[in-house]
């Protein structure tokens, strides 16, 4: 089952990361919506700080896609780049973060969260911010919007605002 991190859970999760690289990985996932395999295979040559864009080449679909770099990610990437974090050209110098992630979720008191839920959280937050489904689809690298719809989970407060807007429109 998909799980969307609340802002409070995200904060607790990041506070309970045993290492800076795992924390960076989580921040990266929440701000790009990239799959774990895409993040772990990402090379610095595919990151342009000048253009503020990431070219994702190792995709599930086999089609490259470009992801813009927001301010949070720009700050992280600038620090990583300046600190010379580099292992064979890859941004993250390890092959798996599963166990470190699971430990952080357990310590944060949210053990039911999976790495893939970072992607669901990214998509849901975009939709909650008013981003259209086509843009979210393209950022996630889906071929069809129907797949993307499975990644978006409106919360109860947004549903209430939507229903309340009917009343405001009639007044």
Backbone bond lengths (Angstrom), bond angles and torsions (degrees), N, CA, C in turn:
res aa  C-N    CA-C-N  psi(-1)  N-CA   C-N-CA  omega(-1)  CA-C   N-CA-C  phi
1 X - - - 1.448 - - 1.533 109.88 -
2 X 1.312 115.25 139.36 1.451 120.77 -179.80 1.520 110.30 -72.78
3 X 1.311 114.22 147.70 1.471 120.72 -178.69 1.522 107.64 -135.43
4 X 1.310 116.97 127.37 1.458 122.21 178.32 1.521 107.41 -102.33
5 X 1.320 116.46 127.57 1.454 120.64 178.48 1.525 110.43 -74.94
6 X 1.310 116.06 133.21 1.463 119.95 171.24 1.531 107.04 -78.78
7 X 1.315 117.87 161.86 1.472 119.58 176.77 1.540 112.20 -56.43
8 X 1.327 117.06 -37.05 1.468 120.67 179.47 1.532 110.92 -67.23
9 X 1.332 116.39 -41.22 1.467 120.16 178.20 1.523 110.93 -66.18
10 X 1.323 115.98 -39.66 1.463 119.76 177.73 1.525 110.23 -59.12
11 X 1.318 115.79 -45.33 1.468 120.72 179.93 1.532 110.09 -60.16
12 X 1.328 117.11 -48.30 1.477 121.00 179.42 1.514 111.34 -61.73
13 X 1.320 116.67 -40.93 1.459 120.64 179.47 1.525 111.08 -61.22
14 X 1.324 116.18 -47.61 1.462 120.15 -179.10 1.527 111.58 -65.64
15 X 1.323 117.12 -34.55 1.467 120.97 178.58 1.531 111.72 -69.07
16 X 1.324 117.53 -23.31 1.467 121.39 -176.02 1.516 114.28 -102.70
17 X 1.317 117.58 12.82 1.461 120.49 176.07 1.531 109.01 -74.32
18 X 1.316 115.57 131.44 1.460 120.52 -178.08 1.523 112.53 -72.83
19 X 1.332 116.38 -23.27 1.467 118.61 -177.99 1.522 110.42 -139.16
20 X 1.310 115.16 153.32 1.461 121.95 178.54 1.534 111.52 -61.81
21 X 1.335 119.72 -42.25 1.471 118.79 179.04 1.534 113.76 -58.97
22 X 1.326 117.97 -37.57 1.468 119.91 178.81 1.522 109.91 -69.44
23 X 1.324 116.92 -40.79 1.462 120.93 176.36 1.531 109.76 -60.38
24 X 1.327 116.92 -44.52 1.463 121.46 178.34 1.523 110.86 -61.17
25 X 1.322 116.81 -40.73 1.463 121.96 178.91 1.530 110.34 -60.18
26 X 1.330 116.81 -44.50 1.463 121.29 -179.46 1.525 110.60 -64.77
27 X 1.331 117.04 -46.41 1.468 121.03 177.77 1.527 109.54 -59.32
28 X 1.323 116.44 -42.11 1.454 121.52 179.16 1.531 110.53 -61.02
29 X 1.324 117.18 -47.64 1.462 121.19 -179.80 1.514 113.04 -62.86
30 X 1.320 117.26 -41.29 1.462 121.60 -179.43 1.524 112.58 -68.93
31 X 1.327 117.30 -22.43 1.458 120.64 -177.01 1.523 114.55 -105.68
32 X 1.336 117.11 -1.99 1.466 119.96 177.31 1.525 112.84 -124.64
33 X 1.324 117.43 -26.46 1.458 120.63 -175.27 1.520 112.90 72.19
34 X 1.325 116.74 12.37 1.468 120.10 -178.92 1.533 110.98 -71.77
35 X 1.315 115.45 150.38 1.459 121.48 174.46 1.532 109.10 -68.41
36 X 1.344 116.02 154.79 1.457 120.55 179.11 1.523 111.01 -54.52
37 X 1.316 117.36 -44.76 1.460 120.78 -178.90 1.527 111.74 -63.71
38 X 1.335 116.67 -35.03 1.462 120.79 178.97 1.535 110.88 -68.59
39 X 1.324 115.62 -40.47 1.461 119.75 179.38 1.530 110.25 -66.79
40 X 1.323 116.28 -46.42 1.461 119.89 -176.49 1.526 112.98 -67.57
41 X 1.309 117.61 -24.63 1.467 120.08 178.80 1.531 112.92 -95.64
42 X 1.330 117.30 -3.74 1.463 121.34 -176.91 1.528 111.16 -64.61
43 X 1.321 115.67 130.66 1.461 121.46 178.21 1.520 109.69 -107.93
44 X 1.336 114.96 150.36 1.456 120.47 -179.47 1.523 112.42 -56.84
45 X 1.319 117.45 -31.40 1.473 119.99 -178.73 1.528 112.05 -63.13
46 X 1.338 117.14 -17.07 1.462 121.53 179.52 1.528 112.85 -98.21
47 X 1.327 115.90 9.65 1.458 121.39 178.56 1.521 108.08 -115.40
48 X 1.322 115.96 123.76 1.462 120.60 176.77 1.518 108.89 -114.74
49 X 1.330 115.05 104.60 1.464 118.95 177.00 1.520 110.43 -68.59
50 X 1.319 116.68 -31.97 1.471 120.87 179.49 1.534 111.10 -65.21
51 X 1.327 116.18 -45.94 1.468 120.80 179.79 1.526 112.45 -86.73
52 X 1.345 115.16 -7.01 1.464 121.70 -177.35 1.522 111.25 52.92
53 X 1.330 114.20 54.66 1.465 120.49 -178.66 1.520 111.25 -147.90
54 X 1.324 114.64 150.02 1.462 122.75 175.87 1.517 107.24 -117.06
55 X 1.315 116.48 130.13 1.460 121.46 174.48 1.526 107.01 -98.66
56 X 1.328 115.99 113.75 1.459 121.76 -179.68 1.519 107.09 -92.58
57 X 1.334 116.75 116.32 1.463 120.95 -175.28 1.529 113.26 -110.66
58 X 1.310 118.07 -25.44 1.466 121.00 -178.87 1.528 108.63 -96.79
59 X 1.336 116.12 70.31 1.458 121.41 -173.58 1.528 111.98 -100.09
60 X 1.313 114.86 159.72 1.462 121.60 177.84 1.528 110.99 -64.20
61 X 1.332 116.56 -37.13 1.461 121.72 -177.83 1.528 112.86 -81.90
62 X 1.343 116.26 -15.27 1.458 119.73 -176.30 1.519 113.05 84.01
63 X 1.348 116.83 0.31 1.464 121.45 179.55 1.527 109.22 -104.70
64 X 1.314 115.87 130.88 1.460 119.97 176.92 1.520 110.41 -66.32
65 X 1.333 115.72 151.57 1.456 120.19 172.79 1.519 109.25 -144.82
66 X 1.325 115.15 155.52 1.458 121.35 -178.68 1.524 108.56 -111.62
67 X 1.335 114.97 133.01 1.455 120.85 178.58 1.523 108.40 -118.93
68 X 1.327 117.03 124.05 1.466 119.61 177.00 1.534 110.97 -66.27
69 X 1.306 115.66 150.95 1.461 122.47 179.14 1.525 108.36 -99.87
70 X 1.343 116.40 118.41 1.468 119.91 177.79 1.533 109.81 -81.86
71 X 1.323 116.71 177.89 1.466 120.68 -176.12 1.527 112.88 -62.65
72 X 1.328 117.45 -40.50 1.469 121.02 178.86 1.515 110.45 -60.82
73 X 1.320 115.85 -47.11 1.465 120.44 -179.18 1.528 111.32 -69.58
74 X 1.314 116.88 -36.86 1.465 120.64 178.39 1.527 110.59 -60.10
75 X 1.314 116.03 -44.38 1.467 120.47 178.41 1.529 110.97 -61.21
76 X 1.322 116.43 -45.36 1.467 120.80 178.76 1.527 111.00 -62.34
77 X 1.322 116.85 -48.87 1.466 120.65 -177.27 1.526 112.38 -64.31
78 X 1.322 116.40 -36.55 1.466 120.24 177.84 1.522 110.13 -62.85
79 X 1.338 116.54 -43.89 1.473 120.53 178.30 1.523 111.15 -64.25
80 X 1.323 116.86 -44.78 1.462 120.32 179.79 1.526 110.73 -61.93
81 X 1.319 115.77 -43.57 1.461 120.77 -178.79 1.526 110.82 -65.49
82 X 1.332 116.31 -44.55 1.462 121.00 -179.36 1.528 112.37 -66.81
83 X 1.345 116.08 -29.71 1.467 120.04 178.38 1.527 112.25 -83.32
84 X 1.319 116.39 -1.65 1.459 121.05 176.05 1.513 114.87 71.24
85 X 1.346 117.05 23.68 1.460 118.09 178.08 1.522 108.05 -65.54
86 X 1.302 115.04 113.12 1.452 120.08 -175.69 1.522 109.12 -160.63
87 X 1.292 117.40 123.64 1.454 122.31 176.39 1.521 107.48 -133.99
88 X 1.306 115.98 105.85 1.466 121.28 -178.09 1.532 111.47 56.79
89 X 1.314 116.28 31.83 1.450 120.41 178.64 1.511 114.26 82.68
90 X 1.335 117.85 -7.62 1.463 120.27 -179.26 1.525 111.05 -82.92
91 X 1.309 115.44 146.39 1.456 121.06 179.77 1.523 111.73 -67.66
92 X 1.322 116.52 -44.45 1.465 121.50 -179.76 1.525 108.66 -111.38
93 X 1.334 116.77 117.20 1.468 122.10 -170.40 1.529 115.50 -82.85
94 X 1.317 117.71 39.91 1.450 119.89 176.62 1.516 109.10 -146.48
95 X 1.314 115.53 168.68 1.457 119.61 -175.45 1.527 113.25 -102.61
96 X 1.339 117.27 -15.64 1.457 119.41 -177.78 1.522 109.61 -154.52
97 X 1.314 116.65 138.92 1.466 121.49 177.67 1.534 111.23 -120.49
98 X 1.319 116.30 8.36 1.460 121.57 -172.97 1.530 112.79 -54.17
99 X 1.331 117.71 -53.46 1.463 120.47 -173.75 1.522 112.01 -68.32
100 X 1.306 117.24 -37.47 1.472 120.50 177.11 1.528 110.41 -66.12
101 X 1.319 115.92 -38.91 1.459 120.96 177.96 1.527 110.41 -65.22
102 X 1.322 116.74 -45.03 1.469 121.24 -179.53 1.524 110.61 -61.78
103 X 1.322 116.99 -40.23 1.466 120.85 178.50 1.528 110.02 -63.27
104 X 1.325 117.38 -44.04 1.465 121.26 179.75 1.528 111.02 -63.61
105 X 1.324 117.80 -40.72 1.462 119.92 -179.99 1.531 110.51 -66.92
106 X 1.317 116.47 -38.19 1.471 120.44 178.22 1.534 110.27 -64.36
107 X 1.327 116.79 -47.70 1.469 121.10 179.35 1.523 112.08 -63.84
108 X 1.328 116.87 -31.51 1.468 121.57 179.62 1.524 112.05 -80.60
109 X 1.334 116.84 -7.96 1.463 120.47 -179.68 1.512 113.87 79.01
110 X 1.351 116.83 24.29 1.465 121.17 178.18 1.540 109.49 -133.76
111 X 1.337 117.25 59.81 1.466 121.16 -173.24 1.521 115.71 -67.95
112 X 1.330 118.57 -14.24 1.465 120.08 -177.71 1.521 113.52 -81.94
113 X 1.321 118.71 2.45 1.462 122.55 -178.96 1.529 110.22 -85.98
114 X 1.346 114.91 135.68 1.470 121.08 177.06 1.528 109.15 -106.87
115 X 1.315 116.90 160.27 1.456 121.15 176.28 1.526 110.71 -55.56
116 X 1.306 117.76 -40.21 1.459 121.62 -178.48 1.532 111.75 -64.30
117 X 1.335 116.71 -21.16 1.460 120.25 178.81 1.528 112.36 -69.06
118 X 1.330 117.84 -17.58 1.462 120.25 172.94 1.533 108.98 -62.31
119 X 1.321 115.17 -38.48 1.463 122.04 178.72 1.527 110.97 -67.16
120 X 1.333 116.54 -42.81 1.465 121.23 177.02 1.531 110.75 -64.34
121 X 1.328 115.92 -39.62 1.458 120.40 178.56 1.524 110.59 -63.39
122 X 1.322 116.77 -44.77 1.462 122.40 177.70 1.535 110.53 -55.56
123 X 1.327 116.47 -51.26 1.471 121.34 -177.27 1.521 111.64 -64.12
124 X 1.309 117.00 -44.25 1.463 120.91 -178.83 1.523 110.79 -64.57
125 X 1.317 117.05 -41.62 1.469 119.82 179.33 1.525 111.32 -64.70
126 X 1.318 117.04 -35.62 1.468 119.57 176.74 1.526 110.88 -63.50
127 X 1.326 116.05 -47.33 1.465 121.06 179.68 1.530 109.58 -61.35
128 X 1.345 117.11 -43.40 1.465 120.98 179.06 1.531 111.54 -62.34
129 X 1.331 116.60 -26.71 1.470 121.07 179.50 1.524 112.16 -85.70
130 X 1.334 116.62 -0.17 1.460 120.25 177.23 1.517 114.69 94.91
131 X 1.320 118.29 9.66 1.467 120.97 178.11 1.524 108.56 -74.22
132 X 1.319 116.77 136.84 1.468 120.69 -178.10 1.531 111.61 -72.26
133 X 1.319 115.60 156.94 1.465 122.62 -174.85 1.532 112.10 -63.47
134 X 1.315 118.41 -32.21 1.466 121.80 -179.80 1.529 110.39 -66.26
135 X 1.319 117.09 -42.80 1.466 120.95 177.87 1.523 110.39 -65.04
136 X 1.326 116.67 -42.97 1.472 120.60 178.23 1.523 109.36 -62.33
137 X 1.330 117.00 -43.27 1.468 121.76 177.41 1.527 110.71 -55.42
138 X 1.315 116.38 -47.97 1.465 120.52 -178.07 1.527 111.89 -65.64
139 X 1.327 117.36 -39.88 1.464 120.50 178.65 1.520 111.90 -65.04
140 X 1.341 116.87 -36.96 1.463 120.69 178.91 1.529 112.55 -78.82
141 X 1.329 116.52 -18.39 1.454 120.25 179.94 1.512 114.38 83.37
142 X 1.324 115.90 26.88 1.462 120.16 178.12 1.525 110.10 -87.00
143 X 1.318 116.42 149.40 1.460 121.31 177.10 1.520 111.68 -81.93
144 X 1.336 116.61 -29.25 1.459 121.26 -175.38 1.526 110.61 -130.76
145 X 1.307 115.85 143.15 1.470 121.30 179.88 1.520 112.15 -64.78
146 X 1.324 117.38 -25.73 1.466 119.60 -179.95 1.528 110.86 -63.00
147 X 1.317 117.43 -34.23 1.469 120.74 176.37 1.523 109.08 -68.27
148 X 1.315 116.30 -43.07 1.466 121.35 -179.15 1.523 111.06 -61.67
149 X 1.309 117.28 -35.95 1.455 121.05 -179.35 1.522 111.87 -58.58
150 X 1.329 117.36 -29.61 1.465 120.67 177.49 1.519 111.60 -70.26
151 X 1.320 117.65 -14.45 1.462 122.52 -178.66 1.518 112.88 -96.35
152 X 1.298 117.90 -4.87 1.456 120.62 -176.79 1.517 109.36 -111.26
153 X 1.315 115.47 130.32 1.454 121.33 -174.29 1.528 109.18 -133.49
154 X 1.338 117.49 95.80 1.464 118.98 -179.32 1.531 111.07 -65.75
155 X 1.308 116.27 142.77 1.461 118.83 179.05 1.527 110.46 -91.82
156 X 1.308 115.49 169.29 1.466 121.01 -174.71 1.534 112.19 -63.19
157 X 1.326 117.50 -36.74 1.460 118.73 -178.65 1.528 111.04 -66.50
158 X 1.336 118.10 -35.45 1.465 120.14 177.15 1.526 111.15 -68.37
159 X 1.322 116.62 -36.43 1.458 119.68 176.75 1.531 110.14 -63.47
160 X 1.334 116.60 -40.99 1.463 120.66 179.62 1.529 110.24 -64.52
161 X 1.320 117.59 -44.54 1.469 121.31 178.60 1.529 109.82 -59.94
162 X 1.329 116.25 -41.11 1.467 119.92 179.97 1.527 111.01 -61.78
163 X 1.320 116.73 -45.49 1.459 120.77 -179.11 1.524 110.85 -68.96
164 X 1.322 117.12 -40.06 1.471 120.80 178.59 1.524 111.55 -64.49
165 X 1.326 117.38 -28.55 1.464 119.65 -179.62 1.525 111.06 -64.53
166 X 1.316 118.21 -24.17 1.467 121.03 177.31 1.528 110.24 -63.00
167 X 1.311 116.80 -40.90 1.451 121.85 -179.83 1.516 110.30 -67.37
168 X 1.338 116.31 -44.61 1.452 121.16 -178.07 1.537 111.15 -65.48
169 X 1.319 116.75 -34.24 1.467 120.25 179.43 1.526 112.57 -66.30
170 X 1.330 117.13 -27.02 1.468 121.65 -176.45 1.535 112.87 -89.54
171 X 1.296 117.22 -10.52 1.469 119.47 -175.87 1.496 112.38 -90.90
